[in-house]
């Protein structure tokens, strides 16, 4: 099973209670997108919000781990590999911290 890396959405308690888990997931996706745009703008680069900047190969650090936008309109995420053993999720291979890995 593939799973997000370090799920750091502890600030989502209220939205989870109000709209359920789907709302919490949407909330972390929204925060991740805003953080990516904020990081690009904070760089001071006048071309921060261009397609080239948004599709940089290094990607971004999101609320649920690393991700990057691809030029074809899709995205990639760095996920952990896990398995369920005795009703417990066991991480076999932790999520990467950067996109410096070779992949498939």
PyMOL CGO cylinders between C-alpha atoms (Angstrom):
from pymol import cmd
from pymol.cgo import CYLINDER

trace = [
    CYLINDER, 0.00, 0.00, 0.00, 1.22, 3.52, -0.73, 0.3, 1, 1, 1, 1, 1, 1,
    CYLINDER, 1.22, 3.52, -0.73, 0.73, 6.15, 1.95, 0.3, 1, 1, 1, 1, 1, 1,
    CYLINDER, 0.73, 6.15, 1.95, 1.60, 9.82, 2.38, 0.3, 1, 1, 1, 1, 1, 1,
    CYLINDER, 1.60, 9.82, 2.38, 4.80, 10.51, 4.23, 0.3, 1, 1, 1, 1, 1, 1,
    CYLINDER, 4.80, 10.51, 4.23, 4.63, 12.25, 7.57, 0.3, 1, 1, 1, 1, 1, 1,
    CYLINDER, 4.63, 12.25, 7.57, 0.97, 13.29, 7.75, 0.3, 1, 1, 1, 1, 1, 1,
    CYLINDER, 0.97, 13.29, 7.75, 1.32, 16.61, 9.54, 0.3, 1, 1, 1, 1, 1, 1,
    CYLINDER, 1.32, 16.61, 9.54, -2.29, 17.73, 9.64, 0.3, 1, 1, 1, 1, 1, 1,
    CYLINDER, -2.29, 17.73, 9.64, -2.69, 18.02, 13.39, 0.3, 1, 1, 1, 1, 1, 1,
    CYLINDER, -2.69, 18.02, 13.39, -4.19, 21.51, 12.97, 0.3, 1, 1, 1, 1, 1, 1,
    CYLINDER, -4.19, 21.51, 12.97, -7.16, 19.99, 11.14, 0.3, 1, 1, 1, 1, 1, 1,
    CYLINDER, -7.16, 19.99, 11.14, -9.12, 18.79, 14.16, 0.3, 1, 1, 1, 1, 1, 1,
    CYLINDER, -9.12, 18.79, 14.16, -11.93, 21.34, 13.91, 0.3, 1, 1, 1, 1, 1, 1,
    CYLINDER, -11.93, 21.34, 13.91, -12.50, 20.87, 10.18, 0.3, 1, 1, 1, 1, 1, 1,
    CYLINDER, -12.50, 20.87, 10.18, -12.48, 17.11, 10.67, 0.3, 1, 1, 1, 1, 1, 1,
    CYLINDER, -12.48, 17.11, 10.67, -15.22, 17.37, 13.28, 0.3, 1, 1, 1, 1, 1, 1,
    CYLINDER, -15.22, 17.37, 13.28, -17.27, 19.77, 11.15, 0.3, 1, 1, 1, 1, 1, 1,
    CYLINDER, -17.27, 19.77, 11.15, -17.12, 18.13, 7.72, 0.3, 1, 1, 1, 1, 1, 1,
    CYLINDER, -17.12, 18.13, 7.72, -15.52, 14.75, 8.25, 0.3, 1, 1, 1, 1, 1, 1,
    CYLINDER, -15.52, 14.75, 8.25, -12.31, 13.23, 6.90, 0.3, 1, 1, 1, 1, 1, 1,
    CYLINDER, -12.31, 13.23, 6.90, -12.88, 14.31, 3.28, 0.3, 1, 1, 1, 1, 1, 1,
    CYLINDER, -12.88, 14.31, 3.28, -12.99, 17.92, 4.43, 0.3, 1, 1, 1, 1, 1, 1,
    CYLINDER, -12.99, 17.92, 4.43, -9.77, 17.49, 6.37, 0.3, 1, 1, 1, 1, 1, 1,
    CYLINDER, -9.77, 17.49, 6.37, -8.05, 16.02, 3.30, 0.3, 1, 1, 1, 1, 1, 1,
    CYLINDER, -8.05, 16.02, 3.30, -9.26, 18.93, 1.16, 0.3, 1, 1, 1, 1, 1, 1,
    CYLINDER, -9.26, 18.93, 1.16, -8.02, 21.31, 3.80, 0.3, 1, 1, 1, 1, 1, 1,
    CYLINDER, -8.02, 21.31, 3.80, -4.50, 19.84, 3.75, 0.3, 1, 1, 1, 1, 1, 1,
    CYLINDER, -4.50, 19.84, 3.75, -4.49, 19.93, -0.07, 0.3, 1, 1, 1, 1, 1, 1,
    CYLINDER, -4.49, 19.93, -0.07, -5.49, 23.60, 0.00, 0.3, 1, 1, 1, 1, 1, 1,
    CYLINDER, -5.49, 23.60, 0.00, -2.82, 24.43, 2.59, 0.3, 1, 1, 1, 1, 1, 1,
    CYLINDER, -2.82, 24.43, 2.59, -0.23, 22.59, 0.53, 0.3, 1, 1, 1, 1, 1, 1,
    CYLINDER, -0.23, 22.59, 0.53, -1.09, 24.58, -2.61, 0.3, 1, 1, 1, 1, 1, 1,
    CYLINDER, -1.09, 24.58, -2.61, -1.01, 27.88, -0.76, 0.3, 1, 1, 1, 1, 1, 1,
    CYLINDER, -1.01, 27.88, -0.76, 2.34, 26.96, 0.82, 0.3, 1, 1, 1, 1, 1, 1,
    CYLINDER, 2.34, 26.96, 0.82, 3.83, 26.17, -2.60, 0.3, 1, 1, 1, 1, 1, 1,
    CYLINDER, 3.83, 26.17, -2.60, 2.67, 29.49, -4.05, 0.3, 1, 1, 1, 1, 1, 1,
    CYLINDER, 2.67, 29.49, -4.05, 3.86, 31.31, -0.93, 0.3, 1, 1, 1, 1, 1, 1,
    CYLINDER, 3.86, 31.31, -0.93, 7.31, 29.73, -1.20, 0.3, 1, 1, 1, 1, 1, 1,
    CYLINDER, 7.31, 29.73, -1.20, 7.59, 30.77, -4.85, 0.3, 1, 1, 1, 1, 1, 1,
    CYLINDER, 7.59, 30.77, -4.85, 6.48, 34.35, -4.17, 0.3, 1, 1, 1, 1, 1, 1,
    CYLINDER, 6.48, 34.35, -4.17, 8.76, 34.61, -1.12, 0.3, 1, 1, 1, 1, 1, 1,
    CYLINDER, 8.76, 34.61, -1.12, 11.73, 33.74, -3.33, 0.3, 1, 1, 1, 1, 1, 1,
    CYLINDER, 11.73, 33.74, -3.33, 11.51, 37.28, -4.72, 0.3, 1, 1, 1, 1, 1, 1,
    CYLINDER, 11.51, 37.28, -4.72, 11.69, 36.02, -8.30, 0.3, 1, 1, 1, 1, 1, 1,
    CYLINDER, 11.69, 36.02, -8.30, 9.53, 38.15, -10.62, 0.3, 1, 1, 1, 1, 1, 1,
    CYLINDER, 9.53, 38.15, -10.62, 8.68, 34.97, -12.57, 0.3, 1, 1, 1, 1, 1, 1,
    CYLINDER, 8.68, 34.97, -12.57, 7.61, 33.08, -9.45, 0.3, 1, 1, 1, 1, 1, 1,
    CYLINDER, 7.61, 33.08, -9.45, 4.16, 32.11, -10.69, 0.3, 1, 1, 1, 1, 1, 1,
    CYLINDER, 4.16, 32.11, -10.69, 5.00, 31.00, -14.20, 0.3, 1, 1, 1, 1, 1, 1,
    CYLINDER, 5.00, 31.00, -14.20, 4.43, 27.49, -15.52, 0.3, 1, 1, 1, 1, 1, 1,
    CYLINDER, 4.43, 27.49, -15.52, 8.17, 26.91, -15.40, 0.3, 1, 1, 1, 1, 1, 1,
    CYLINDER, 8.17, 26.91, -15.40, 8.38, 27.84, -11.71, 0.3, 1, 1, 1, 1, 1, 1,
    CYLINDER, 8.38, 27.84, -11.71, 5.33, 25.78, -10.78, 0.3, 1, 1, 1, 1, 1, 1,
    CYLINDER, 5.33, 25.78, -10.78, 6.68, 22.71, -12.59, 0.3, 1, 1, 1, 1, 1, 1,
    CYLINDER, 6.68, 22.71, -12.59, 10.22, 22.83, -11.18, 0.3, 1, 1, 1, 1, 1, 1,
    CYLINDER, 10.22, 22.83, -11.18, 11.67, 19.34, -10.91, 0.3, 1, 1, 1, 1, 1, 1,
    CYLINDER, 11.67, 19.34, -10.91, 12.58, 19.77, -7.23, 0.3, 1, 1, 1, 1, 1, 1,
    CYLINDER, 12.58, 19.77, -7.23, 8.91, 20.06, -6.33, 0.3, 1, 1, 1, 1, 1, 1,
    CYLINDER, 8.91, 20.06, -6.33, 7.60, 21.34, -3.01, 0.3, 1, 1, 1, 1, 1, 1,
    CYLINDER, 7.60, 21.34, -3.01, 7.29, 20.23, 0.61, 0.3, 1, 1, 1, 1, 1, 1,
    CYLINDER, 7.29, 20.23, 0.61, 3.57, 19.86, 1.31, 0.3, 1, 1, 1, 1, 1, 1,
    CYLINDER, 3.57, 19.86, 1.31, 1.52, 19.21, 4.42, 0.3, 1, 1, 1, 1, 1, 1,
    CYLINDER, 1.52, 19.21, 4.42, 1.48, 15.47, 3.61, 0.3, 1, 1, 1, 1, 1, 1,
    CYLINDER, 1.48, 15.47, 3.61, 4.97, 15.18, 2.09, 0.3, 1, 1, 1, 1, 1, 1,
    CYLINDER, 4.97, 15.18, 2.09, 6.70, 16.14, -1.13, 0.3, 1, 1, 1, 1, 1, 1,
    CYLINDER, 6.70, 16.14, -1.13, 4.91, 16.74, -4.42, 0.3, 1, 1, 1, 1, 1, 1,
    CYLINDER, 4.91, 16.74, -4.42, 5.55, 18.30, -7.79, 0.3, 1, 1, 1, 1, 1, 1,
    CYLINDER, 5.55, 18.30, -7.79, 3.44, 19.47, -10.69, 0.3, 1, 1, 1, 1, 1, 1,
    CYLINDER, 3.44, 19.47, -10.69, 4.34, 18.09, -14.11, 0.3, 1, 1, 1, 1, 1, 1,
    CYLINDER, 4.34, 18.09, -14.11, 4.15, 19.94, -17.41, 0.3, 1, 1, 1, 1, 1, 1,
    CYLINDER, 4.15, 19.94, -17.41, 1.44, 17.55, -18.66, 0.3, 1, 1, 1, 1, 1, 1,
    CYLINDER, 1.44, 17.55, -18.66, -0.96, 18.73, -15.91, 0.3, 1, 1, 1, 1, 1, 1,
    CYLINDER, -0.96, 18.73, -15.91, -0.51, 15.75, -13.58, 0.3, 1, 1, 1, 1, 1, 1,
    CYLINDER, -0.51, 15.75, -13.58, 1.46, 15.57, -10.35, 0.3, 1, 1, 1, 1, 1, 1,
    CYLINDER, 1.46, 15.57, -10.35, 3.81, 13.26, -8.50, 0.3, 1, 1, 1, 1, 1, 1,
    CYLINDER, 3.81, 13.26, -8.50, 3.96, 12.64, -4.78, 0.3, 1, 1, 1, 1, 1, 1,
    CYLINDER, 3.96, 12.64, -4.78, 6.59, 11.00, -2.63, 0.3, 1, 1, 1, 1, 1, 1,
    CYLINDER, 6.59, 11.00, -2.63, 4.80, 8.20, -0.80, 0.3, 1, 1, 1, 1, 1, 1,
    CYLINDER, 4.80, 8.20, -0.80, 5.76, 5.62, 1.80, 0.3, 1, 1, 1, 1, 1, 1,
    CYLINDER, 5.76, 5.62, 1.80, 5.41, 1.93, 1.08, 0.3, 1, 1, 1, 1, 1, 1,
    CYLINDER, 5.41, 1.93, 1.08, 3.50, 0.18, 3.85, 0.3, 1, 1, 1, 1, 1, 1,
    CYLINDER, 3.50, 0.18, 3.85, 1.83, -3.12, 4.60, 0.3, 1, 1, 1, 1, 1, 1,
    CYLINDER, 1.83, -3.12, 4.60, -0.75, -4.18, 7.13, 0.3, 1, 1, 1, 1, 1, 1,
    CYLINDER, -0.75, -4.18, 7.13, 0.54, -6.73, 9.65, 0.3, 1, 1, 1, 1, 1, 1,
    CYLINDER, 0.54, -6.73, 9.65, -1.71, -7.92, 12.47, 0.3, 1, 1, 1, 1, 1, 1,
    CYLINDER, -1.71, -7.92, 12.47, -4.11, -5.01, 11.84, 0.3, 1, 1, 1, 1, 1, 1,
    CYLINDER, -4.11, -5.01, 11.84, -1.26, -2.49, 12.12, 0.3, 1, 1, 1, 1, 1, 1,
    CYLINDER, -1.26, -2.49, 12.12, 0.23, -0.36, 9.35, 0.3, 1, 1, 1, 1, 1, 1,
    CYLINDER, 0.23, -0.36, 9.35, 3.96, -1.04, 9.10, 0.3, 1, 1, 1, 1, 1, 1,
    CYLINDER, 3.96, -1.04, 9.10, 6.12, 1.30, 7.00, 0.3, 1, 1, 1, 1, 1, 1,
    CYLINDER, 6.12, 1.30, 7.00, 8.43, -0.79, 4.81, 0.3, 1, 1, 1, 1, 1, 1,
    CYLINDER, 8.43, -0.79, 4.81, 10.05, 2.12, 2.97, 0.3, 1, 1, 1, 1, 1, 1,
    CYLINDER, 10.05, 2.12, 2.97, 9.55, 5.68, 4.26, 0.3, 1, 1, 1, 1, 1, 1,
    CYLINDER, 9.55, 5.68, 4.26, 8.48, 8.48, 1.94, 0.3, 1, 1, 1, 1, 1, 1,
    CYLINDER, 8.48, 8.48, 1.94, 11.38, 10.30, 0.27, 0.3, 1, 1, 1, 1, 1, 1,
    CYLINDER, 11.38, 10.30, 0.27, 12.26, 13.78, 1.49, 0.3, 1, 1, 1, 1, 1, 1,
    CYLINDER, 12.26, 13.78, 1.49, 13.27, 14.96, -2.01, 0.3, 1, 1, 1, 1, 1, 1,
    CYLINDER, 13.27, 14.96, -2.01, 12.73, 13.93, -5.61, 0.3, 1, 1, 1, 1, 1, 1,
    CYLINDER, 12.73, 13.93, -5.61, 16.39, 12.91, -5.89, 0.3, 1, 1, 1, 1, 1, 1,
    CYLINDER, 16.39, 12.91, -5.89, 15.45, 9.23, -6.10, 0.3, 1, 1, 1, 1, 1, 1,
    CYLINDER, 15.45, 9.23, -6.10, 15.52, 7.27, -9.37, 0.3, 1, 1, 1, 1, 1, 1,
    CYLINDER, 15.52, 7.27, -9.37, 11.94, 5.97, -9.31, 0.3, 1, 1, 1, 1, 1, 1,
    CYLINDER, 11.94, 5.97, -9.31, 10.74, 3.29, -11.70, 0.3, 1, 1, 1, 1, 1, 1,
]
cmd.load_cgo(trace, "trace")
